Amino acid sequence: MDKTQFLLGVAVALFALGLLGVIVRRNVLVMLMCLELMLNGVILSLVTFAYQTATTVGAVLVFLIFVVATAEIALAIPIVLLLVRDKRTLNLDAYNELKG
Protein backbone atom coordinates (compact mmCIF):
# COMPACT_ATOMS: atom_id res chain seq x y z
CA MET A 1 0.00 0.00 0.00
CA ASP A 2 1.46 3.33 -0.97
CA LYS A 3 1.21 6.65 0.83
CA THR A 4 -1.70 7.97 -1.23
CA GLN A 5 -3.90 4.98 -0.52
CA PHE A 6 -3.07 5.14 3.18
CA LEU A 7 -3.95 8.85 3.40
CA LEU A 8 -7.20 8.33 1.51
CA GLY A 9 -8.05 5.46 3.84
CA VAL A 10 -7.46 7.70 6.85
CA ALA A 11 -9.60 10.42 5.23
CA VAL A 12 -12.45 7.98 4.62
CA ALA A 13 -12.13 6.70 8.21
CA LEU A 14 -12.29 10.26 9.59
CA PHE A 15 -15.32 11.07 7.47
CA ALA A 16 -17.08 7.83 8.44
CA LEU A 17 -16.34 8.34 12.14
CA GLY A 18 -17.72 11.88 11.97
CA LEU A 19 -20.81 10.72 10.08
CA LEU A 20 -21.42 7.99 12.64
CA GLY A 21 -21.12 10.56 15.43
CA VAL A 22 -23.63 12.89 13.76
CA ILE A 23 -26.10 10.06 13.23
CA VAL A 24 -25.77 8.43 16.65
CA ARG A 25 -25.25 11.29 19.09
CA ARG A 26 -27.96 13.79 20.05
CA ASN A 27 -25.73 16.30 21.86
CA VAL A 28 -25.43 19.50 19.83
CA LEU A 29 -21.80 20.21 20.71
CA VAL A 30 -20.73 16.64 19.98
CA MET A 31 -22.52 16.84 16.65
CA LEU A 32 -20.63 20.05 15.81
CA MET A 33 -17.35 18.34 16.67
CA CYS A 34 -18.29 15.37 14.49
CA LEU A 35 -19.09 17.72 11.61
CA GLU A 36 -15.63 19.22 12.00
CA LEU A 37 -14.17 15.70 11.97
CA MET A 38 -15.97 15.05 8.69
CA LEU A 39 -14.60 18.32 7.32
CA ASN A 40 -11.07 17.28 8.33
CA GLY A 41 -11.52 14.03 6.39
CA VAL A 42 -12.49 16.00 3.29
CA ILE A 43 -9.53 18.34 3.76
CA LEU A 44 -7.14 15.41 4.09
CA SER A 45 -8.44 13.92 0.85
CA LEU A 46 -8.03 17.29 -0.91
CA VAL A 47 -4.45 17.58 0.32
CA THR A 48 -3.75 14.01 -0.76
CA PHE A 49 -5.08 14.59 -4.27
CA ALA A 50 -3.20 17.89 -4.52
CA TYR A 51 0.00 16.11 -3.48
CA GLN A 52 -0.62 13.32 -5.97
CA THR A 53 -1.24 15.69 -8.89
CA ALA A 54 1.45 18.20 -7.79
CA THR A 55 -0.85 21.20 -8.08
CA THR A 56 -1.45 24.14 -5.78
CA VAL A 57 -5.20 24.20 -6.36
CA GLY A 58 -5.73 21.77 -3.48
CA ALA A 59 -3.80 23.98 -1.08
CA VAL A 60 -5.88 26.99 -2.09
CA LEU A 61 -9.10 25.02 -1.59
CA VAL A 62 -7.93 23.83 1.83
CA PHE A 63 -7.19 27.41 2.85
CA LEU A 64 -10.66 28.47 1.67
CA ILE A 65 -12.29 25.59 3.54
CA PHE A 66 -10.42 26.52 6.73
CA VAL A 67 -11.66 30.12 6.46
CA VAL A 68 -15.25 29.02 5.90
CA ALA A 69 -15.06 26.47 8.74
CA THR A 70 -13.75 29.13 11.10
CA ALA A 71 -16.64 31.41 10.20
CA GLU A 72 -19.06 28.52 10.62
CA ILE A 73 -17.82 27.73 14.11
CA ALA A 74 -17.71 31.41 15.03
CA LEU A 75 -21.43 31.58 14.22
CA ALA A 76 -22.52 28.13 15.40
CA ILE A 77 -21.09 28.23 18.93
CA PRO A 78 -22.89 31.45 19.99
CA ILE A 79 -26.15 30.16 18.49
CA VAL A 80 -25.79 26.90 20.42
CA LEU A 81 -24.98 28.81 23.61
CA LEU A 82 -28.11 30.95 23.20
CA LEU A 83 -30.23 27.85 22.64
CA VAL A 84 -28.73 26.15 25.69
CA ARG A 85 -29.36 29.24 27.78
CA ASP A 86 -33.00 29.16 26.67
CA LYS A 87 -33.71 25.41 27.02
CA ARG A 88 -31.06 24.40 29.60
CA THR A 89 -30.15 21.29 27.62
CA LEU A 90 -27.80 20.22 24.84
CA ASN A 91 -30.14 17.50 23.59
CA LEU A 92 -31.16 18.13 19.99
CA ASP A 93 -34.69 16.80 20.54
CA ALA A 94 -35.52 19.77 22.80
CA TYR A 95 -35.26 22.15 19.86
CA ASN A 96 -38.10 20.73 17.75
CA GLU A 97 -39.87 24.12 17.53
CA LEU A 98 -36.99 25.38 15.34
CA LYS A 99 -38.13 23.18 12.45
CA GLY A 100 -39.44 25.19 9.51
GIBEL-V305255 format. One record per residue. N is the residue number from 0. RES is the residue in one small letter. SS is DSSP state (A for helix, B for strand, O for the rest). Layout:
((N:RES:SS) (N:RES:SS))
This chain:
((0:m:O) (1:d:O) (2:k:A) (3:t:A) (4:q:A) (5:f:A) (6:l:A) (7:l:A) (8:g:A) (9:v:A) (10:a:A) (11:v:A) (12:a:A) (13:l:A) (14:f:A) (15:a:A) (16:l:A) (17:g:A) (18:l:A) (19:l:A) (20:g:A) (21:v:A) (22:i:A) (23:v:A) (24:r:O) (25:r:O) (26:n:B) (27:v:A) (28:l:A) (29:v:A) (30:m:A) (31:l:A) (32:m:A) (33:c:A) (34:l:A) (35:e:A) (36:l:A) (37:m:A) (38:l:A) (39:n:A) (40:g:A) (41:v:A) (42:i:A) (43:l:A) (44:s:A) (45:l:A) (46:v:A) (47:t:A) (48:f:A) (49:a:A) (50:y:A) (51:q:A) (52:t:A) (53:a:O) (54:t:O) (55:t:O) (56:v:A) (57:g:A) (58:a:A) (59:v:A) (60:l:A) (61:v:A) (62:f:A) (63:l:A) (64:i:A) (65:f:A) (66:v:A) (67:v:A) (68:a:A) (69:t:A) (70:a:A) (71:e:A) (72:i:A) (73:a:A) (74:l:A) (75:a:A) (76:i:A) (77:p:A) (78:i:A) (79:v:A) (80:l:A) (81:l:A) (82:l:A) (83:v:A) (84:r:A) (85:d:A) (86:k:A) (87:r:O) (88:t:O) (89:l:O) (90:n:B) (91:l:A) (92:d:A) (93:a:A) (94:y:A) (95:n:A) (96:e:A) (97:l:A) (98:k:O) (99:g:O))
